[in-house]
Amino acid sequence: MPESQELPISQDLLDILRCPACVREKDGLLVLEKNAWLVCQDCGRKYPISDGIPVMLIEEGDKWADTPIEDLPIPPPRPE
């Protein structure tokens, strides 16, 4: 499947990752956006993928929650 080769993380990982803020009470389903961000479909938090590693810290997702998807920087800035 050529599409999976273009993903910044493996499809298997993408299938199991969930938003750490939502997963206990909701699905916390994450969708890959701009091939560099994971966006929670429940709360809107946005988690950057840095060097192929999703930064799944709630605090990091909070920083980008109010940023429209079209305004997310590519590549994502490295977490501080």
N, CA, C and O atoms as a Maestro MAE file, in Angstrom:
{
 s_m_m2io_version
 :::
 2.0.0
}

f_m_ct {
 s_m_title
 :::
 protein
 m_atom[320] {
  # First column is atom index #
  i_m_mmod_type
  r_m_x_coord
  r_m_y_coord
  r_m_z_coord
  i_m_residue_number
  s_m_chain_name
  s_m_pdb_residue_name
  s_m_pdb_atom_name
  i_m_atomic_number
  :::
  1 25 0.845 -1.189 0.000 1 A "MET " " N  " 7
  2 3 0.000 0.000 0.000 1 A "MET " " CA " 6
  3 2 0.885 1.244 0.000 1 A "MET " " C  " 6
  4 15 1.462 1.564 1.039 1 A "MET " " O  " 8
  5 25 1.015 1.950 -1.100 2 A "PRO " " N  " 7
  6 3 1.904 3.096 -1.212 2 A "PRO " " CA " 6
  7 2 1.562 4.229 -0.258 2 A "PRO " " C  " 6
  8 15 2.465 4.916 0.220 2 A "PRO " " O  " 8
  9 25 0.279 4.442 0.033 3 A "GLU " " N  " 7
  10 3 -0.100 5.535 0.921 3 A "GLU " " CA " 6
  11 2 0.537 5.404 2.299 3 A "GLU " " C  " 6
  12 15 0.940 6.408 2.886 3 A "GLU " " O  " 8
  13 25 0.637 4.184 2.826 4 A "SER " " N  " 7
  14 3 1.189 4.003 4.162 4 A "SER " " CA " 6
  15 2 2.662 4.386 4.214 4 A "SER " " C  " 6
  16 15 3.163 4.774 5.270 4 A "SER " " O  " 8
  17 25 3.366 4.282 3.081 5 A "GLN " " N  " 7
  18 3 4.766 4.662 3.044 5 A "GLN " " CA " 6
  19 2 4.934 6.168 3.198 5 A "GLN " " C  " 6
  20 15 5.995 6.634 3.614 5 A "GLN " " O  " 8
  21 25 3.915 6.921 2.870 6 A "GLU " " N  " 7
  22 3 3.985 8.370 2.948 6 A "GLU " " CA " 6
  23 2 3.598 8.905 4.327 6 A "GLU " " C  " 6
  24 15 3.810 10.082 4.618 6 A "GLU " " O  " 8
  25 25 3.038 8.053 5.166 7 A "LEU " " N  " 7
  26 3 2.617 8.495 6.486 7 A "LEU " " CA " 6
  27 2 3.820 8.761 7.374 7 A "LEU " " C  " 6
  28 15 4.821 8.049 7.291 7 A "LEU " " O  " 8
  29 25 3.731 9.794 8.237 8 A "PRO " " N  " 7
  30 3 4.844 10.101 9.132 8 A "PRO " " CA " 6
  31 2 4.973 9.083 10.268 8 A "PRO " " C  " 6
  32 15 6.029 8.983 10.892 8 A "PRO " " O  " 8
  33 25 3.905 8.327 10.537 9 A "ILE " " N  " 7
  34 3 3.922 7.255 11.523 9 A "ILE " " CA " 6
  35 2 3.233 6.053 10.897 9 A "ILE " " C  " 6
  36 15 2.512 6.191 9.909 9 A "ILE " " O  " 8
  37 25 3.452 4.878 11.466 10 A "SER " " N  " 7
  38 3 2.859 3.683 10.872 10 A "SER " " CA " 6
  39 2 1.336 3.705 11.003 10 A "SER " " C  " 6
  40 15 0.783 4.268 11.948 10 A "SER " " O  " 8
  41 25 0.686 3.086 10.045 11 A "GLN " " N  " 7
  42 3 -0.780 2.995 10.075 11 A "GLN " " CA " 6
  43 2 -1.236 2.233 11.313 11 A "GLN " " C  " 6
  44 15 -2.269 2.563 11.896 11 A "GLN " " O  " 8
  45 25 -0.476 1.214 11.723 12 A "ASP " " N  " 7
  46 3 -0.830 0.451 12.929 12 A "ASP " " CA " 6
  47 2 -0.856 1.345 14.161 12 A "ASP " " C  " 6
  48 15 -1.760 1.242 14.990 12 A "ASP " " O  " 8
  49 25 0.133 2.218 14.280 13 A "LEU " " N  " 7
  50 3 0.174 3.143 15.414 13 A "LEU " " CA " 6
  51 2 -0.974 4.143 15.314 13 A "LEU " " C  " 6
  52 15 -1.639 4.435 16.308 13 A "LEU " " O  " 8
  53 25 -1.195 4.651 14.143 14 A "LEU " " N  " 7
  54 3 -2.292 5.599 13.928 14 A "LEU " " CA " 6
  55 2 -3.640 4.989 14.320 14 A "LEU " " C  " 6
  56 15 -4.504 5.676 14.863 14 A "LEU " " O  " 8
  57 25 -3.810 3.710 14.044 15 A "ASP " " N  " 7
  58 3 -5.068 3.029 14.357 15 A "ASP " " CA " 6
  59 2 -5.326 2.886 15.856 15 A "ASP " " C  " 6
  60 15 -6.482 2.844 16.276 15 A "ASP " " O  " 8
  61 25 -4.273 2.810 16.670 16 A "ILE " " N  " 7
  62 3 -4.476 2.581 18.107 16 A "ILE " " CA " 6
  63 2 -4.335 3.836 18.964 16 A "ILE " " C  " 6
  64 15 -4.819 3.860 20.096 16 A "ILE " " O  " 8
  65 25 -3.686 4.871 18.453 17 A "LEU " " N  " 7
  66 3 -3.514 6.089 19.254 17 A "LEU " " CA " 6
  67 2 -4.856 6.757 19.521 17 A "LEU " " C  " 6
  68 15 -5.732 6.785 18.657 17 A "LEU " " O  " 8
  69 25 -5.001 7.289 20.713 18 A "ARG " " N  " 7
  70 3 -6.194 8.039 21.106 18 A "ARG " " CA " 6
  71 2 -5.760 9.269 21.884 18 A "ARG " " C  " 6
  72 15 -4.673 9.294 22.461 18 A "ARG " " O  " 8
  73 25 -6.598 10.275 21.900 19 A "CYS " " N  " 7
  74 3 -6.324 11.505 22.646 19 A "CYS " " CA " 6
  75 2 -6.248 11.167 24.135 19 A "CYS " " C  " 6
  76 15 -7.196 10.613 24.693 19 A "CYS " " O  " 8
  77 25 -5.131 11.495 24.779 20 A "PRO " " N  " 7
  78 3 -5.002 11.165 26.204 20 A "PRO " " CA " 6
  79 2 -5.974 11.935 27.093 20 A "PRO " " C  " 6
  80 15 -6.263 11.495 28.206 20 A "PRO " " O  " 8
  81 25 -6.479 13.066 26.629 21 A "ALA " " N  " 7
  82 3 -7.424 13.846 27.420 21 A "ALA " " CA " 6
  83 2 -8.842 13.291 27.335 21 A "ALA " " C  " 6
  84 15 -9.646 13.512 28.241 21 A "ALA " " O  " 8
  85 25 -9.156 12.579 26.267 22 A "CYS " " N  " 7
  86 3 -10.536 12.145 26.030 22 A "CYS " " CA " 6
  87 2 -10.769 10.651 26.208 22 A "CYS " " C  " 6
  88 15 -11.905 10.226 26.420 22 A "CYS " " O  " 8
  89 25 -9.733 9.865 26.127 23 A "VAL " " N  " 7
  90 3 -9.877 8.422 25.974 23 A "VAL " " CA " 6
  91 2 -10.672 7.749 27.101 23 A "VAL " " C  " 6
  92 15 -11.272 6.700 26.866 23 A "VAL " " O  " 8
  93 25 -10.698 8.298 28.281 24 A "ARG " " N  " 7
  94 3 -11.421 7.650 29.385 24 A "ARG " " CA " 6
  95 2 -12.927 7.832 29.303 24 A "ARG " " C  " 6
  96 15 -13.683 6.992 29.792 24 A "ARG " " O  " 8
  97 25 -13.368 8.926 28.686 25 A "GLU " " N  " 7
  98 3 -14.800 9.213 28.653 25 A "GLU " " CA " 6
  99 2 -15.402 9.222 27.253 25 A "GLU " " C  " 6
  100 15 -16.621 9.148 27.100 25 A "GLU " " O  " 8
  101 25 -14.549 9.313 26.228 26 A "LYS " " N  " 7
  102 3 -15.013 9.365 24.844 26 A "LYS " " CA " 6
  103 2 -14.097 8.490 23.999 26 A "LYS " " C  " 6
  104 15 -13.186 7.847 24.520 26 A "LYS " " O  " 8
  105 25 -14.339 8.471 22.703 27 A "ASP " " N  " 7
  106 3 -13.483 7.694 21.810 27 A "ASP " " CA " 6
  107 2 -12.077 8.263 21.702 27 A "ASP " " C  " 6
  108 15 -11.104 7.510 21.658 27 A "ASP " " O  " 8
  109 25 -11.960 9.589 21.657 28 A "GLY " " N  " 7
  110 3 -10.650 10.215 21.516 28 A "GLY " " CA " 6
  111 2 -9.992 9.895 20.190 28 A "GLY " " C  " 6
  112 15 -8.766 9.838 20.093 28 A "GLY " " O  " 8
  113 25 -10.809 9.685 19.168 29 A "LEU " " N  " 7
  114 3 -10.292 9.315 17.849 29 A "LEU " " CA " 6
  115 2 -9.434 10.438 17.276 29 A "LEU " " C  " 6
  116 15 -9.834 11.602 17.272 29 A "LEU " " O  " 8
  117 25 -8.255 10.073 16.794 30 A "LEU " " N  " 7
  118 3 -7.325 11.033 16.207 30 A "LEU " " CA " 6
  119 2 -7.295 10.870 14.695 30 A "LEU " " C  " 6
  120 15 -7.303 9.756 14.172 30 A "LEU " " O  " 8
  121 25 -7.262 11.999 14.011 31 A "VAL " " N  " 7
  122 3 -7.199 12.014 12.553 31 A "VAL " " CA " 6
  123 2 -5.921 12.741 12.148 31 A "VAL " " C  " 6
  124 15 -5.596 13.800 12.684 31 A "VAL " " O  " 8
  125 25 -5.208 12.158 11.200 32 A "LEU " " N  " 7
  126 3 -3.985 12.775 10.695 32 A "LEU " " CA " 6
  127 2 -4.353 13.955 9.795 32 A "LEU " " C  " 6
  128 15 -5.141 13.819 8.859 32 A "LEU " " O  " 8
  129 25 -3.770 15.106 10.095 33 A "GLU " " N  " 7
  130 3 -3.998 16.317 9.298 33 A "GLU " " CA " 6
  131 2 -2.651 16.871 8.841 33 A "GLU " " C  " 6
  132 15 -1.681 16.876 9.600 33 A "GLU " " O  " 8
  133 25 -2.603 17.330 7.611 34 A "LYS " " N  " 7
  134 3 -1.414 17.960 7.030 34 A "LYS " " CA " 6
  135 2 -0.188 17.049 7.117 34 A "LYS " " C  " 6
  136 15 0.948 17.514 7.027 34 A "LYS " " O  " 8
  137 25 -0.427 15.760 7.291 35 A "ASN " " N  " 7
  138 3 0.625 14.748 7.377 35 A "ASN " " CA " 6
  139 2 1.638 15.049 8.485 35 A "ASN " " C  " 6
  140 15 2.770 14.568 8.439 35 A "ASN " " O  " 8
  141 25 1.228 15.851 9.489 36 A "ALA " " N  " 7
  142 3 2.157 16.228 10.553 36 A "ALA " " CA " 6
  143 2 1.468 16.444 11.902 36 A "ALA " " C  " 6
  144 15 2.141 16.693 12.902 36 A "ALA " " O  " 8
  145 25 0.158 16.353 11.941 37 A "TRP " " N  " 7
  146 3 -0.595 16.634 13.167 37 A "TRP " " CA " 6
  147 2 -1.651 15.555 13.380 37 A "TRP " " C  " 6
  148 15 -2.232 15.044 12.423 37 A "TRP " " O  " 8
  149 25 -1.893 15.214 14.644 38 A "LEU " " N  " 7
  150 3 -3.002 14.340 15.015 38 A "LEU " " CA " 6
  151 2 -4.038 15.203 15.708 38 A "LEU " " C  " 6
  152 15 -3.739 15.848 16.713 38 A "LEU " " O  " 8
  153 25 -5.257 15.221 15.181 39 A "VAL " " N  " 7
  154 3 -6.316 16.080 15.692 39 A "VAL " " CA " 6
  155 2 -7.405 15.213 16.302 39 A "VAL " " C  " 6
  156 15 -7.922 14.303 15.655 39 A "VAL " " O  " 8
  157 25 -7.754 15.505 17.567 40 A "CYS " " N  " 7
  158 3 -8.807 14.763 18.256 40 A "CYS " " CA " 6
  159 2 -10.173 15.206 17.739 40 A "CYS " " C  " 6
  160 15 -10.479 16.397 17.686 40 A "CYS " " O  " 8
  161 25 -10.980 14.227 17.361 41 A "GLN " " N  " 7
  162 3 -12.310 14.507 16.837 41 A "GLN " " CA " 6
  163 2 -13.305 14.859 17.936 41 A "GLN " " C  " 6
  164 15 -14.389 15.364 17.645 41 A "GLN " " O  " 8
  165 25 -12.952 14.600 19.195 42 A "ASP " " N  " 7
  166 3 -13.848 14.933 20.305 42 A "ASP " " CA " 6
  167 2 -13.582 16.319 20.894 42 A "ASP " " C  " 6
  168 15 -14.517 17.093 21.096 42 A "ASP " " O  " 8
  169 25 -12.318 16.636 21.170 43 A "CYS " " N  " 7
  170 3 -12.020 17.889 21.879 43 A "CYS " " CA " 6
  171 2 -11.308 18.935 21.026 43 A "CYS " " C  " 6
  172 15 -11.249 20.104 21.406 43 A "CYS " " O  " 8
  173 25 -10.768 18.529 19.883 44 A "GLY " " N  " 7
  174 3 -10.082 19.481 19.015 44 A "GLY " " CA " 6
  175 2 -8.623 19.726 19.365 44 A "GLY " " C  " 6
  176 15 -7.969 20.546 18.721 44 A "GLY " " O  " 8
  177 25 -8.097 19.031 20.375 45 A "ARG " " N  " 7
  178 3 -6.672 19.186 20.661 45 A "ARG " " CA " 6
  179 2 -5.882 18.690 19.452 45 A "ARG " " C  " 6
  180 15 -6.303 17.782 18.736 45 A "ARG " " O  " 8
  181 25 -4.721 19.318 19.251 46 A "LYS " " N  " 7
  182 3 -3.881 18.971 18.109 46 A "LYS " " CA " 6
  183 2 -2.502 18.609 18.622 46 A "LYS " " C  " 6
  184 15 -1.857 19.386 19.326 46 A "LYS " " O  " 8
  185 25 -2.061 17.411 18.256 47 A "TYR " " N  " 7
  186 3 -0.785 16.890 18.719 47 A "TYR " " CA " 6
  187 2 0.187 16.827 17.548 47 A "TYR " " C  " 6
  188 15 -0.112 16.209 16.526 47 A "TYR " " O  " 8
  189 25 1.369 17.474 17.692 48 A "PRO " " N  " 7
  190 3 2.337 17.454 16.594 48 A "PRO " " CA " 6
  191 2 3.044 16.105 16.495 48 A "PRO " " C  " 6
  192 15 3.161 15.373 17.477 48 A "PRO " " O  " 8
  193 25 3.508 15.799 15.298 49 A "ILE " " N  " 7
  194 3 4.360 14.636 15.079 49 A "ILE " " CA " 6
  195 2 5.747 15.192 14.802 49 A "ILE " " C  " 6
  196 15 5.968 15.865 13.796 49 A "ILE " " O  " 8
  197 25 6.678 14.904 15.704 50 A "SER " " N  " 7
  198 3 8.029 15.441 15.613 50 A "SER " " CA " 6
  199 2 9.015 14.308 15.347 50 A "SER " " C  " 6
  200 15 9.131 13.384 16.152 50 A "SER " " O  " 8
  201 25 9.718 14.373 14.233 51 A "ASP " " N  " 7
  202 3 10.676 13.327 13.841 51 A "ASP " " CA " 6
  203 2 10.042 11.943 13.865 51 A "ASP " " C  " 6
  204 15 10.670 10.973 14.290 51 A "ASP " " O  " 8
  205 25 8.797 11.856 13.410 52 A "GLY " " N  " 7
  206 3 8.106 10.573 13.341 52 A "GLY " " CA " 6
  207 2 7.527 10.097 14.656 52 A "GLY " " C  " 6
  208 15 7.022 8.978 14.739 52 A "GLY " " O  " 8
  209 25 7.591 10.933 15.697 53 A "ILE " " N  " 7
  210 3 7.078 10.558 17.018 53 A "ILE " " CA " 6
  211 2 5.934 11.486 17.402 53 A "ILE " " C  " 6
  212 15 6.137 12.696 17.509 53 A "ILE " " O  " 8
  213 25 4.740 10.948 17.610 54 A "PRO " " N  " 7
  214 3 3.623 11.793 18.060 54 A "PRO " " CA " 6
  215 2 3.876 12.299 19.480 54 A "PRO " " C  " 6
  216 15 4.208 11.522 20.376 54 A "PRO " " O  " 8
  217 25 3.716 13.596 19.672 55 A "VAL " " N  " 7
  218 3 3.902 14.196 20.991 55 A "VAL " " CA " 6
  219 2 2.529 14.225 21.665 55 A "VAL " " C  " 6
  220 15 1.760 15.173 21.507 55 A "VAL " " O  " 8
  221 25 2.244 13.158 22.421 56 A "MET " " N  " 7
  222 3 0.906 12.947 22.967 56 A "MET " " CA " 6
  223 2 0.753 13.469 24.403 56 A "MET " " C  " 6
  224 15 0.159 12.804 25.252 56 A "MET " " O  " 8
  225 25 1.285 14.645 24.660 57 A "LEU " " N  " 7
  226 3 1.132 15.285 25.962 57 A "LEU " " CA " 6
  227 2 -0.090 16.195 25.916 57 A "LEU " " C  " 6
  228 15 -0.245 16.989 24.988 57 A "LEU " " O  " 8
  229 25 -0.957 16.079 26.919 58 A "ILE " " N  " 7
  230 3 -2.165 16.909 26.949 58 A "ILE " " CA " 6
  231 2 -1.797 18.387 26.859 58 A "ILE " " C  " 6
  232 15 -2.461 19.152 26.159 58 A "ILE " " O  " 8
  233 25 -0.750 18.786 27.561 59 A "GLU " " N  " 7
  234 3 -0.328 20.189 27.549 59 A "GLU " " CA " 6
  235 2 0.038 20.646 26.134 59 A "GLU " " C  " 6
  236 15 -0.228 21.786 25.753 59 A "GLU " " O  " 8
  237 25 0.647 19.750 25.367 60 A "GLU " " N  " 7
  238 3 1.010 20.088 23.988 60 A "GLU " " CA " 6
  239 2 -0.246 20.221 23.125 60 A "GLU " " C  " 6
  240 15 -0.347 21.132 22.304 60 A "GLU " " O  " 8
  241 25 -1.191 19.318 23.313 61 A "GLY " " N  " 7
  242 3 -2.456 19.394 22.586 61 A "GLY " " CA " 6
  243 2 -3.227 20.661 22.930 61 A "GLY " " C  " 6
  244 15 -3.871 21.259 22.067 61 A "GLY " " O  " 8
  245 25 -3.159 21.070 24.201 62 A "ASP " " N  " 7
  246 3 -3.835 22.290 24.646 62 A "ASP " " CA " 6
  247 2 -3.307 23.528 23.931 62 A "ASP " " C  " 6
  248 15 -4.077 24.432 23.607 62 A "ASP " " O  " 8
  249 25 -2.004 23.574 23.683 63 A "LYS " " N  " 7
  250 3 -1.384 24.745 23.038 63 A "LYS " " CA " 6
  251 2 -2.000 25.039 21.673 63 A "LYS " " C  " 6
  252 15 -2.088 26.194 21.256 63 A "LYS " " O  " 8
  253 25 -2.425 23.979 20.982 64 A "TRP " " N  " 7
  254 3 -2.876 24.114 19.602 64 A "TRP " " CA " 6
  255 2 -4.380 23.942 19.438 64 A "TRP " " C  " 6
  256 15 -4.887 24.001 18.318 64 A "TRP " " O  " 8
  257 25 -5.100 23.731 20.532 65 A "ALA " " N  " 7
  258 3 -6.535 23.423 20.458 65 A "ALA " " CA " 6
  259 2 -7.336 24.491 19.714 65 A "ALA " " C  " 6
  260 15 -8.268 24.159 18.982 65 A "ALA " " O  " 8
  261 25 -6.992 25.756 19.888 66 A "ASP " " N  " 7
  262 3 -7.760 26.838 19.264 66 A "ASP " " CA " 6
  263 2 -7.219 27.251 17.896 66 A "ASP " " C  " 6
  264 15 -7.775 28.142 17.253 66 A "ASP " " O  " 8
  265 25 -6.150 26.616 17.454 67 A "THR " " N  " 7
  266 3 -5.567 26.947 16.153 67 A "THR " " CA " 6
  267 2 -6.317 26.205 15.051 67 A "THR " " C  " 6
  268 15 -6.420 24.979 15.098 67 A "THR " " O  " 8
  269 25 -6.838 26.922 14.068 68 A "PRO " " N  " 7
  270 3 -7.505 26.235 12.949 68 A "PRO " " CA " 6
  271 2 -6.517 25.315 12.227 68 A "PRO " " C  " 6
  272 15 -5.329 25.623 12.129 68 A "PRO " " O  " 8
  273 25 -7.012 24.201 11.730 69 A "ILE " " N  " 7
  274 3 -6.159 23.227 11.060 69 A "ILE " " CA " 6
  275 2 -5.351 23.887 9.942 69 A "ILE " " C  " 6
  276 15 -4.168 23.590 9.774 69 A "ILE " " O  " 8
  277 25 -5.966 24.757 9.197 70 A "GLU " " N  " 7
  278 3 -5.253 25.387 8.080 70 A "GLU " " CA " 6
  279 2 -4.103 26.287 8.532 70 A "GLU " " C  " 6
  280 15 -3.218 26.604 7.738 70 A "GLU " " O  " 8
  281 25 -4.109 26.704 9.816 71 A "ASP " " N  " 7
  282 3 -3.050 27.563 10.345 71 A "ASP " " CA " 6
  283 2 -1.960 26.799 11.095 71 A "ASP " " C  " 6
  284 15 -1.011 27.413 11.582 71 A "ASP " " O  " 8
  285 25 -2.072 25.482 11.197 72 A "LEU " " N  " 7
  286 3 -1.046 24.700 11.889 72 A "LEU " " CA " 6
  287 2 0.260 24.764 11.099 72 A "LEU " " C  " 6
  288 15 0.256 24.582 9.882 72 A "LEU " " O  " 8
  289 25 1.387 25.024 11.790 73 A "PRO " " N  " 7
  290 3 2.661 25.143 11.070 73 A "PRO " " CA " 6
  291 2 3.185 23.791 10.579 73 A "PRO " " C  " 6
  292 15 3.014 22.760 11.230 73 A "PRO " " O  " 8
  293 25 3.826 23.833 9.416 74 A "ILE " " N  " 7
  294 3 4.473 22.659 8.838 74 A "ILE " " CA " 6
  295 2 5.931 23.031 8.575 74 A "ILE " " C  " 6
  296 15 6.181 23.992 7.847 74 A "ILE " " O  " 8
  297 25 6.884 22.322 9.126 75 A "PRO " " N  " 7
  298 3 6.700 21.236 10.095 75 A "PRO " " CA " 6
  299 2 6.304 21.798 11.453 75 A "PRO " " C  " 6
  300 15 6.512 22.981 11.719 75 A "PRO " " O  " 8
  301 25 5.732 20.956 12.314 76 A "PRO " " N  " 7
  302 3 5.395 21.433 13.651 76 A "PRO " " CA " 6
  303 2 6.639 21.842 14.412 76 A "PRO " " C  " 6
  304 15 7.696 21.236 14.241 76 A "PRO " " O  " 8
  305 25 6.531 22.863 15.252 77 A "PRO " " N  " 7
  306 3 7.687 23.239 16.076 77 A "PRO " " CA " 6
  307 2 7.991 22.122 17.074 77 A "PRO " " C  " 6
  308 15 7.100 21.382 17.493 77 A "PRO " " O  " 8
  309 25 9.236 22.020 17.435 78 A "ARG " " N  " 7
  310 3 9.615 21.024 18.445 78 A "ARG " " CA " 6
  311 2 9.069 21.446 19.797 78 A "ARG " " C  " 6
  312 15 9.120 22.626 20.144 78 A "ARG " " O  " 8
  313 25 8.544 20.493 20.569 79 A "PRO " " N  " 7
  314 3 8.043 20.817 21.906 79 A "PRO " " CA " 6
  315 2 9.165 21.345 22.798 79 A "PRO " " C  " 6
  316 15 10.319 20.930 22.685 79 A "PRO " " O  " 8
  317 25 8.804 22.258 23.674 80 A "GLU " " N  " 7
  318 3 9.807 22.854 24.587 80 A "GLU " " CA " 6
  319 2 9.989 21.994 25.798 80 A "GLU " " C  " 6
  320 15 10.785 22.325 26.677 80 A "GLU " " O  " 8
  :::
 }
 m_bond[319] {
  # First column is bond index #
  i_m_from
  i_m_to
  i_m_order
  :::
  1 1 2 1
  2 2 3 1
  3 3 4 2
  4 3 5 1
  5 5 6 1
  6 6 7 1
  7 7 8 2
  8 7 9 1
  9 9 10 1
  10 10 11 1
  11 11 12 2
  12 11 13 1
  13 13 14 1
  14 14 15 1
  15 15 16 2
  16 15 17 1
  17 17 18 1
  18 18 19 1
  19 19 20 2
  20 19 21 1
  21 21 22 1
  22 22 23 1
  23 23 24 2
  24 23 25 1
  25 25 26 1
  26 26 27 1
  27 27 28 2
  28 27 29 1
  29 29 30 1
  30 30 31 1
  31 31 32 2
  32 31 33 1
  33 33 34 1
  34 34 35 1
  35 35 36 2
  36 35 37 1
  37 37 38 1
  38 38 39 1
  39 39 40 2
  40 39 41 1
  41 41 42 1
  42 42 43 1
  43 43 44 2
  44 43 45 1
  45 45 46 1
  46 46 47 1
  47 47 48 2
  48 47 49 1
  49 49 50 1
  50 50 51 1
  51 51 52 2
  52 51 53 1
  53 53 54 1
  54 54 55 1
  55 55 56 2
  56 55 57 1
  57 57 58 1
  58 58 59 1
  59 59 60 2
  60 59 61 1
  61 61 62 1
  62 62 63 1
  63 63 64 2
  64 63 65 1
  65 65 66 1
  66 66 67 1
  67 67 68 2
  68 67 69 1
  69 69 70 1
  70 70 71 1
  71 71 72 2
  72 71 73 1
  73 73 74 1
  74 74 75 1
  75 75 76 2
  76 75 77 1
  77 77 78 1
  78 78 79 1
  79 79 80 2
  80 79 81 1
  81 81 82 1
  82 82 83 1
  83 83 84 2
  84 83 85 1
  85 85 86 1
  86 86 87 1
  87 87 88 2
  88 87 89 1
  89 89 90 1
  90 90 91 1
  91 91 92 2
  92 91 93 1
  93 93 94 1
  94 94 95 1
  95 95 96 2
  96 95 97 1
  97 97 98 1
  98 98 99 1
  99 99 100 2
  100 99 101 1
  101 101 102 1
  102 102 103 1
  103 103 104 2
  104 103 105 1
  105 105 106 1
  106 106 107 1
  107 107 108 2
  108 107 109 1
  109 109 110 1
  110 110 111 1
  111 111 112 2
  112 111 113 1
  113 113 114 1
  114 114 115 1
  115 115 116 2
  116 115 117 1
  117 117 118 1
  118 118 119 1
  119 119 120 2
  120 119 121 1
  121 121 122 1
  122 122 123 1
  123 123 124 2
  124 123 125 1
  125 125 126 1
  126 126 127 1
  127 127 128 2
  128 127 129 1
  129 129 130 1
  130 130 131 1
  131 131 132 2
  132 131 133 1
  133 133 134 1
  134 134 135 1
  135 135 136 2
  136 135 137 1
  137 137 138 1
  138 138 139 1
  139 139 140 2
  140 139 141 1
  141 141 142 1
  142 142 143 1
  143 143 144 2
  144 143 145 1
  145 145 146 1
  146 146 147 1
  147 147 148 2
  148 147 149 1
  149 149 150 1
  150 150 151 1
  151 151 152 2
  152 151 153 1
  153 153 154 1
  154 154 155 1
  155 155 156 2
  156 155 157 1
  157 157 158 1
  158 158 159 1
  159 159 160 2
  160 159 161 1
  161 161 162 1
  162 162 163 1
  163 163 164 2
  164 163 165 1
  165 165 166 1
  166 166 167 1
  167 167 168 2
  168 167 169 1
  169 169 170 1
  170 170 171 1
  171 171 172 2
  172 171 173 1
  173 173 174 1
  174 174 175 1
  175 175 176 2
  176 175 177 1
  177 177 178 1
  178 178 179 1
  179 179 180 2
  180 179 181 1
  181 181 182 1
  182 182 183 1
  183 183 184 2
  184 183 185 1
  185 185 186 1
  186 186 187 1
  187 187 188 2
  188 187 189 1
  189 189 190 1
  190 190 191 1
  191 191 192 2
  192 191 193 1
  193 193 194 1
  194 194 195 1
  195 195 196 2
  196 195 197 1
  197 197 198 1
  198 198 199 1
  199 199 200 2
  200 199 201 1
  201 201 202 1
  202 202 203 1
  203 203 204 2
  204 203 205 1
  205 205 206 1
  206 206 207 1
  207 207 208 2
  208 207 209 1
  209 209 210 1
  210 210 211 1
  211 211 212 2
  212 211 213 1
  213 213 214 1
  214 214 215 1
  215 215 216 2
  216 215 217 1
  217 217 218 1
  218 218 219 1
  219 219 220 2
  220 219 221 1
  221 221 222 1
  222 222 223 1
  223 223 224 2
  224 223 225 1
  225 225 226 1
  226 226 227 1
  227 227 228 2
  228 227 229 1
  229 229 230 1
  230 230 231 1
  231 231 232 2
  232 231 233 1
  233 233 234 1
  234 234 235 1
  235 235 236 2
  236 235 237 1
  237 237 238 1
  238 238 239 1
  239 239 240 2
  240 239 241 1
  241 241 242 1
  242 242 243 1
  243 243 244 2
  244 243 245 1
  245 245 246 1
  246 246 247 1
  247 247 248 2
  248 247 249 1
  249 249 250 1
  250 250 251 1
  251 251 252 2
  252 251 253 1
  253 253 254 1
  254 254 255 1
  255 255 256 2
  256 255 257 1
  257 257 258 1
  258 258 259 1
  259 259 260 2
  260 259 261 1
  261 261 262 1
  262 262 263 1
  263 263 264 2
  264 263 265 1
  265 265 266 1
  266 266 267 1
  267 267 268 2
  268 267 269 1
  269 269 270 1
  270 270 271 1
  271 271 272 2
  272 271 273 1
  273 273 274 1
  274 274 275 1
  275 275 276 2
  276 275 277 1
  277 277 278 1
  278 278 279 1
  279 279 280 2
  280 279 281 1
  281 281 282 1
  282 282 283 1
  283 283 284 2
  284 283 285 1
  285 285 286 1
  286 286 287 1
  287 287 288 2
  288 287 289 1
  289 289 290 1
  290 290 291 1
  291 291 292 2
  292 291 293 1
  293 293 294 1
  294 294 295 1
  295 295 296 2
  296 295 297 1
  297 297 298 1
  298 298 299 1
  299 299 300 2
  300 299 301 1
  301 301 302 1
  302 302 303 1
  303 303 304 2
  304 303 305 1
  305 305 306 1
  306 306 307 1
  307 307 308 2
  308 307 309 1
  309 309 310 1
  310 310 311 1
  311 311 312 2
  312 311 313 1
  313 313 314 1
  314 314 315 1
  315 315 316 2
  316 315 317 1
  317 317 318 1
  318 318 319 1
  319 319 320 2
  :::
 }
}
